[in-house]
Amino acid sequence: MQDAPEETQLPASLKLLRGMVFVLTGVMILGFIVLIGLFVIRFGGDPVTLPDRVTLPAGTSATAFTQGSDWFAVVTDDDRILIYDQGTGALRQTITVDR
């Protein structure tokens, strides 16, 4: 019968390389889990927070907010874009988005 093959020892440099590959694999897996967690937290979060000076029409809520140099816009859940003056907070324009 044949004897079992003898175990050969890896050179020290290959042992080090193997260990570094295992560590890198673990770090990449943890990083991926953290990245997915951040996406879930960020996109599943609270609704849009608006500045205090913005008053939306009754019965609407904001779904998006953006601002320019002298204006800011609020997209509402009833498919309207409300554009306000940055300085006074007065409503400048209302745009209705067609479905």
Contacts in CASP RR format, 6 or more apart in sequence:
PFRMAT RR
TARGET T0000
AUTHOR 0000-0000-0000
METHOD contacts of the structure
MODEL  1
MQDAPEETQLPASLKLLRGMVFVLTGVMILGFIVLIGLFVIRFGGDPVTL
PDRVTLPAGTSATAFTQGSDWFAVVTDDDRILIYDQGTGALRQTITVDR
10 18 0 8 1.000
47 61 0 8 1.000
47 62 0 8 1.000
47 63 0 8 1.000
48 62 0 8 1.000
48 63 0 8 1.000
48 64 0 8 1.000
48 65 0 8 1.000
48 74 0 8 1.000
49 65 0 8 1.000
50 56 0 8 1.000
50 62 0 8 1.000
50 65 0 8 1.000
50 74 0 8 1.000
51 72 0 8 1.000
53 89 0 8 1.000
54 72 0 8 1.000
54 74 0 8 1.000
54 84 0 8 1.000
54 89 0 8 1.000
56 62 0 8 1.000
56 74 0 8 1.000
56 76 0 8 1.000
56 82 0 8 1.000
57 76 0 8 1.000
57 82 0 8 1.000
60 76 0 8 1.000
60 77 0 8 1.000
60 78 0 8 1.000
60 80 0 8 1.000
61 76 0 8 1.000
61 77 0 8 1.000
62 74 0 8 1.000
62 75 0 8 1.000
62 76 0 8 1.000
62 77 0 8 1.000
63 75 0 8 1.000
63 76 0 8 1.000
63 77 0 8 1.000
64 74 0 8 1.000
64 75 0 8 1.000
65 72 0 8 1.000
65 73 0 8 1.000
65 74 0 8 1.000
65 75 0 8 1.000
66 72 0 8 1.000
66 73 0 8 1.000
67 73 0 8 1.000
67 86 0 8 1.000
68 86 0 8 1.000
69 86 0 8 1.000
70 85 0 8 1.000
70 86 0 8 1.000
70 87 0 8 1.000
71 83 0 8 1.000
71 84 0 8 1.000
71 85 0 8 1.000
71 86 0 8 1.000
71 92 0 8 1.000
72 83 0 8 1.000
72 84 0 8 1.000
72 86 0 8 1.000
73 81 0 8 1.000
73 82 0 8 1.000
73 83 0 8 1.000
73 84 0 8 1.000
74 81 0 8 1.000
74 82 0 8 1.000
74 84 0 8 1.000
75 81 0 8 1.000
75 82 0 8 1.000
76 82 0 8 1.000
79 96 0 8 1.000
79 97 0 8 1.000
79 99 0 8 1.000
80 94 0 8 1.000
80 95 0 8 1.000
80 96 0 8 1.000
80 97 0 8 1.000
81 94 0 8 1.000
81 95 0 8 1.000
81 97 0 8 1.000
82 91 0 8 1.000
82 93 0 8 1.000
82 94 0 8 1.000
83 91 0 8 1.000
83 92 0 8 1.000
83 93 0 8 1.000
83 94 0 8 1.000
83 95 0 8 1.000
84 90 0 8 1.000
84 91 0 8 1.000
84 92 0 8 1.000
85 91 0 8 1.000
85 92 0 8 1.000
END
